[in-house]
Amino acid sequence: MRLTEQQIQTIRLSTAELAGAQARVRLFGSRLDNAARGGDVDLLVEVDEPVDNPALLAARLAARISWAMAGRKVDVLICAPNLARLPIHEMALKEGRLL
């Protein structure tokens, strides 16, 4: 996994603050490959309660984490009981690593 311990802590803290203390966050995509270089940070945030405005939550998380990582591109998917699950959600749940 190509994240530092400080970056992982920043992601966890930001997720807890914006999505709630019970939210779980998974890293998926190219950042899991230690042999790769570059690439954005792909995150799946799982919450147990319905999310009223998932686009706003995803945007706030991406912006906060990107800022903390010196502008690195961050993509955030939200997985909640009231949201449709797409194939990308299933792949992220299956292959992602819980932070």
N, C-alpha and C positions, 0 to 999 in steps of 0.2 A: 504494500500500500504506500502510495507516494503522498503522504501527508505527515507533517511533523506533529509531535504531541501537542504543541501549542495550537496548531491549526485545528486539531481534533477537539481540544477543549473549547476553542472559540465556537466551533460548530455546535457542540453540545449545549453550551451556555446560551447561544443565540436561539437555538431551537426551543429550549426550556422557557426562555423569556417570552418568545413570541407565539409558540404553539402550546405551551403548557408543560408542566413538570413531568407529566406522564407520557409525553410524546417521545417516540423513538425515531432515530435517524440512521439511515443506511447510506453508505458510499457504494456507488456502482459505476460501471463504465471503465474508461481507460486508466483512471487513477488507481485501480486495483492492480494493474500490471506494472510490476517493478522494473521491467525491462523497457517500458515505453518512456517517452519524453514528452513534456508539455501536456496539453489537453486541459479541458475545463474540468470543473468539479461537479459531478452529478450526484445529487442527493435525493433520497426518498424519505419524506417525513410521514410517519404513521401516527395517526391520532385516533382515539377510541370514541370521541364525540363528534357529532356533525360539525362541519365547518361552514359558516355562513358565507364567507367570501374567500374561497380558496385562491383565487388569482391574486388578491391583495396580500394574503399570507405568504404565498410563494414569492411574490415580488419583494416584500419586506425582508424575508429571510435571505434571498439571493443578494439583495443590496447590502445588507449588513455584513454578511460573510465575505462578499467580494471586497468590500471596503477594508475589512480586517486582513484580507489576504492580498493587499496591494493591487487591487483591481483585477485579480484573476477572475475569469468568467465562471459563474456559478449557475447551474440549472437546478431548480427545485421542483420535484413532483410531490403532490399531496395525496395521501391515501387516507380516506375517512369513510365512515359508514354511509354517508349520504352522497358519495361521489362514485361515478362509474369507474370501473377498473378496466383499463386498456391493456393491451399486450405489453406495453413498456412498464406498467406497474408490476405485472406478473414476473417479468424478467428481472426487474430491480429487486423484488422480494426474494426471488430464487437465487440470484447471483450476488446480490449486494452483501456488504459486510456491515454488521451493526457497529456503530461507533459508541 
